[in-house]
Amino acid sequence: MSVSAISTCFLWLITYSSFGWGIESAVCSLYENKPVNRGFLKGPVCPVYGFGALTSIIFLYQKTDHILLIFIAGTVLDCTVEYFTGALLEKLFHLKWWDYSDHRFQLRGRICLSNGLAFGFLSVLLVKYIHPVVAMWTYGVPEQVRILAALVILAVIEADLYATLRRLLPPDNRLEEIAARLTPYAALAGLCRGGGFFGSAGYGDGPFGSLLHFGRSRTKRMLSVFPKLKSINYSKAWQKLKIILRGSGKD
C-alpha cells in the first residue's frame, strides 16, 4: 500500500473511532444522567469501533450490494474484532475490560449475540450509506494534506496512549501488597466518602497516599468507563481495591 492509501485508512480509522465514541458516550450519558467519557484514552476516540468499521470497509465496501450478506458478514467480522481485541487487552494488561458473561449466547464474556446483531445492523448502515459519503469527503482533500493530517493525529494519539498507560493501573506485583494493607480497612470503605480516611486533601496526604497514587482521577475514570473491569491474576485483591476507590469521594 502507498503512503497515501495508509494515511487515508488511518483517517477513516480515527473518524469511525470518534463516531463510536460519540454514540456510546451519548447513550451512556443519557443512561447515567451525567456526562460519561466512554473512551479508553483521554481523547474522543474508541479505537475498537474504528478497527471494526475499517474491517467491514476492507472486506465489504464495494464488494457486494446484498444487504443480508453485509449484515451477516458484518456481524461475524465485528464480533471477531471485538473478541480478539478483548483477548489482546487481557493478555497485555492482565485485565478483563468488559464482560458479557451475564448475557445469553456469549463467548468467554468477550462477545455476545445481541452486540453482534447490533454490529451487523451498523455494518449495513456503514457500507451502504455512511462510508460512501465519508470516502467522497476524504478523497476531496488533497493527498499531501491527508498525509500531514494523519501524521499529526498519529502523534497526538501516541502521546495520549503513552500518558494513559503510564499511570493507568497498578502492576500485578503491587496488587497483593495493596490488598494486604487495605484488608483490615475494607469494612471502613463507607467512611472514605468524605476523604478523611485518605486525608483531607484526598489520596495524597493520607496514610495510603503513596500506595494508592495510581488511584487518582484517571483510574477512577476507568472504573466508571469499564464498571466490570477485573484483574485476571488478582481478582480478589482488585475487588477489594475497587471498594476503597469507589468509596472515596475525591480523586
Residue pairs with C-beta under 8 A, 6 or more apart in sequence:
1 9
3 147
4 143
4 146
4 147
6 150
7 146
7 147
7 149
7 150
7 151
8 138
8 139
8 146
8 150
9 54
10 150
10 153
10 154
11 138
11 146
11 149
11 150
11 153
12 50
12 53
12 54
12 57
12 131
12 134
12 135
12 138
13 47
13 50
13 51
13 53
13 54
14 45
14 50
14 153
14 157
15 50
15 134
16 49
16 50
16 52
16 53
16 54
16 126
17 45
17 46
17 47
17 49
17 50
18 44
18 45
18 50
19 49
19 53
20 46
20 48
20 49
20 50
20 52
20 53
21 38
21 39
21 44
21 45
21 46
21 49
22 44
24 38
24 46
24 49
25 35
25 36
25 37
25 38
25 39
25 44
28 36
28 38
29 35
29 36
36 224
36 225
37 44
37 221
37 225
38 46
38 225
39 45
39 46
39 225
40 46
40 47
40 164
40 222
40 225
41 47
41 157
41 160
41 161
41 164
42 160
42 163
42 164
43 156
43 157
43 160
45 157
48 81
48 82
48 85
51 81
51 85
52 77
52 78
52 81
52 82
52 119
53 126
53 131
55 77
55 78
55 80
55 81
56 73
56 74
56 77
56 78
56 123
56 126
56 127
57 126
57 127
57 131
59 73
59 77
60 70
60 73
60 74
60 77
60 123
60 127
61 127
61 131
61 135
64 70
65 128
67 124
67 128
70 123
70 124
70 127
70 128
71 120
71 121
71 123
71 124
72 120
73 123
74 119
74 120
74 122
74 123
74 124
74 126
74 127
75 116
75 117
75 119
75 120
75 123
76 116
77 123
78 116
78 119
78 120
78 122
78 123
79 111
79 115
79 116
79 119
82 110
82 111
82 115
82 119
83 107
83 108
83 110
83 111
86 96
86 97
86 98
86 109
86 110
86 111
87 110
89 95
89 97
90 96
90 97
90 232
93 169
94 172
94 231
94 232
94 233
95 169
95 229
95 230
95 231
95 232
96 109
96 228
96 229
96 230
96 232
97 226
97 228
97 229
98 109
98 110
98 226
98 228
99 109
99 228
99 230
100 106
100 109
100 110
100 111
100 112
100 115
101 109
103 112
103 113
103 114
103 115
104 112
104 113
104 114
105 112
105 113
105 114
106 112
106 113
138 146
141 149
164 218
167 214
167 216
167 218
167 219
168 214
168 218
168 219
168 222
169 214
169 219
169 222
170 178
170 214
172 231
172 233
172 234
174 211
175 231
175 233
175 234
175 237
175 238
175 241
176 234
176 237
177 211
178 211
178 212
178 237
178 241
179 234
179 236
179 237
179 238
179 240
179 241
181 208
181 211
182 208
182 240
182 241
182 244
183 240
185 197
185 244
186 240
186 243
186 244
188 197
189 243
189 244
189 246
189 247
190 247
191 197
191 247
192 198
192 244
192 247
192 248
192 249
193 247
193 248
193 249
194 249
195 201
195 202
195 248
195 249
195 250
197 206
197 248
198 205
198 206
198 207
198 208
198 209
198 212
198 248
198 250
199 205
199 206
199 207
199 209
201 250
202 216
202 248
202 250
202 251
203 209
203 212
203 213
203 215
203 216
203 248
203 250
203 251
204 213
206 212
212 244
212 245
215 241
215 244
215 245
215 248
216 251
217 251
219 245
220 245
220 246
220 248
220 251
222 229
223 229
223 242
223 245
223 246
229 238
229 242
230 238
230 239
231 237
231 238
